[in-house]
Amino acid sequence: MSNTPLSEELKLRSGSVLKNRICKSAMNEAMATGDGRVVRQFEVLYRTWAEGGSGLLVTGNVMVDKRHANEPLAVAVEDERDMHLLELWARGAKSKGGQIWAQLNHPGKQSPKFLNGHPVAPSAVPLASDMFFPPRELTEEEILDIIERFANTASILEKAGFDGVQLHGAHGYLISQFLSPNHNKREDKWGGSLENRMRFVTEVYKAIRAKLGQNFAVGIKLNSSDFQKGGFTQEESIEVCKCLDELGIDMIEISGGSWENPVNRKGNLKESTKKREAYFLEFAEQLKENVSAPIMVTGGFRSQAAMEEAVNSGAVDVVGIARPLAVDPDLANKVLNGQGFVSTVQPITTGIKKIDQMAIMEISWYTDNIRRMGDGKSPKTKVRGIWSVIAVLFNFWKRGQTVKRVRA
Ligand SMILES: Cc1cc2nc3c(=O)[nH]c(=O)nc-3n(C[C@H](O)[C@H](O)[C@H](O)COP(=O)(O)O)c2cc1C
């Protein structure tokens, strides 16, 4: 193994140690059954990634309430019915000494029409897209129920052998809806001031700690801001991180954007960002001055040189990698062996502008490769974008005889 800062261990506040500084960031696997149940392929997929050398594997987002999913074929964990498969999943992921954290999510109003006829949100503010029904405002009782669901899901996963959980506080889902003044117009203790808007995420955090204690890792993925006029700002994001830091959070992963504004997959970047590759490094530098929890940055890293520079700069403790690991599961080993690794992933195009602009294109291409790895096959990098969309839609249809719109 070469002398790279990425190979250094990292001791977490909860006491456990990450064997290196490379994390596979969350990617929805789209491999569950239509009603969110775990299948054997998760073990195969995560064993493949474990063999690839990453110190930490964060799962695709796991729903805490199966009635509210963000995408078809996402996992939902509400009870112990899939315990055996969850245990196999955790065992596969930990087979080479790395850790596995499950990303916990409730999508709030970002739950598409074909899955959810009755989405909920902090306030009844619709999204600017025909894909989603306008949401209903959550009652206080429902808010408390969702908080309890996060803790319940975390406790089932801990029992199955997962090392930790990551709260999905980014990309416009329920936690970020509570944080954003554009989406949270409540006048009770869950809305208004930043202190009130961050109450939901801090209560979720506290509920998990109350149930599982200090030895189970709890992290968060948070937007540096939501890049929307009148939305959640960088200053507010730092305040939320400071609060979670004081509460003892194990790691803060920085990301950005939402369905309405997907900056985490954008191509038009500033020159300085292009050089350093990752999109949120400047924010990480600012954040580092304000918190002592380890910071992970995800979005844009493609070369070993940029990953090393980010860690050497002192602003980043862990580099988060998503898309490159969907085509190169051995990425971490290659980087740690000092082969001057550079990922070859390129923007996925069909040549048809309208389709290329849709997130489904990019997501489908990667999801198709993730599914191949779950089936024990190698990723296919030469497939044209349009075929992945067709393959993924076919897979949804095949498994998704069970994908039903929830009209509870
Ligand atoms: C197929 C796919 C699925 C994703 N699913 C999730 C998810 O479940 N949770 C999440 O926080 N981010 C998700 N992301 C976003 C990634 O974690 C990451 O933030 C983004 O791809 C930018 O990082 P990259 O440049 O290394 O790919 C997904 C991305 C892709 C391509």
The ligand as an SDF file (V2000), in Angstrom:
LIG
                    3D

 31 33  0  0  0  0  0  0  0  0999 V2000
  -27.7210    6.0330   -9.1290 C   0  0  0  0  0  0  0  0  0  0  0  0
  -27.5810    7.0580   -8.0410 C   0  0  0  0  0  0  0  0  0  0  0  0
  -28.3420    6.9160   -6.8890 C   0  0  0  0  0  0  0  0  0  0  0  0
  -28.1810    7.8410   -5.8310 C   0  0  0  0  0  0  0  0  0  0  0  0
  -28.8680    7.6350   -4.6790 N   0  0  0  0  0  0  0  0  0  0  0  0
  -28.6210    8.4200   -3.6000 C   0  0  0  0  0  0  0  0  0  0  0  0
  -29.2010    8.1270   -2.3440 C   0  0  0  0  0  0  0  0  0  0  0  0
  -29.9330    7.1430   -2.1680 O   0  0  0  0  0  0  0  0  0  0  0  0
  -28.9190    8.9690   -1.3240 N   0  0  0  0  0  0  0  0  0  0  0  0
  -28.0930   10.0560   -1.4560 C   0  0  0  0  0  0  0  0  0  0  0  0
  -27.8510   10.7850   -0.4930 O   0  0  0  0  0  0  0  0  0  0  0  0
  -27.5170   10.3480   -2.6440 N   0  0  0  0  0  0  0  0  0  0  0  0
  -27.7420    9.5560   -3.6960 C   0  0  0  0  0  0  0  0  0  0  0  0
  -27.1010    9.8060   -4.8760 N   0  0  0  0  0  0  0  0  0  0  0  0
  -26.1640   10.9410   -4.9380 C   0  0  0  0  0  0  0  0  0  0  0  0
  -24.7280   10.4990   -4.6120 C   0  0  0  0  0  0  0  0  0  0  0  0
  -24.5830   10.0060   -3.2860 O   0  0  0  0  0  0  0  0  0  0  0  0
  -23.7250   11.6580   -4.7680 C   0  0  0  0  0  0  0  0  0  0  0  0
  -24.0360   12.6700   -3.8320 O   0  0  0  0  0  0  0  0  0  0  0  0
  -23.7190   12.2370   -6.1800 C   0  0  0  0  0  0  0  0  0  0  0  0
  -23.7830   11.2150   -7.1680 O   0  0  0  0  0  0  0  0  0  0  0  0
  -22.4440   13.0510   -6.4160 C   0  0  0  0  0  0  0  0  0  0  0  0
  -21.2830   12.2830   -6.1570 O   0  0  0  0  0  0  0  0  0  0  0  0
  -20.3700   11.6310   -7.3640 P   0  0  0  0  0  0  0  0  0  0  0  0
  -19.9080   12.7860   -8.1910 O   0  0  0  0  0  0  0  0  0  0  0  0
  -19.2310   10.9400   -6.6520 O   0  0  0  0  0  0  0  0  0  0  0  0
  -21.2370   10.7060   -8.1090 O   0  0  0  0  0  0  0  0  0  0  0  0
  -27.2680    8.9370   -5.9520 C   0  0  0  0  0  0  0  0  0  0  0  0
  -26.5450    9.0790   -7.1380 C   0  0  0  0  0  0  0  0  0  0  0  0
  -26.6750    8.1550   -8.1770 C   0  0  0  0  0  0  0  0  0  0  0  0
  -25.8450    8.3220   -9.4170 C   0  0  0  0  0  0  0  0  0  0  0  0
  1  2  1  0
  2  3  1  0
  2 30  2  0
  3  4  2  0
  4  5  1  0
  4 28  1  0
  5  6  2  0
  6  7  1  0
  6 13  1  0
  7  8  2  0
  7  9  1  0
  9 10  1  0
 10 11  2  0
 10 12  1  0
 12 13  2  0
 13 14  1  0
 14 15  1  0
 14 28  1  0
 15 16  1  0
 16 17  1  0
 16 18  1  0
 18 19  1  0
 18 20  1  0
 20 21  1  0
 20 22  1  0
 22 23  1  0
 23 24  1  0
 24 25  2  0
 24 26  1  0
 24 27  1  0
 28 29  2  0
 29 30  1  0
 30 31  1  0
M  END
$$$$
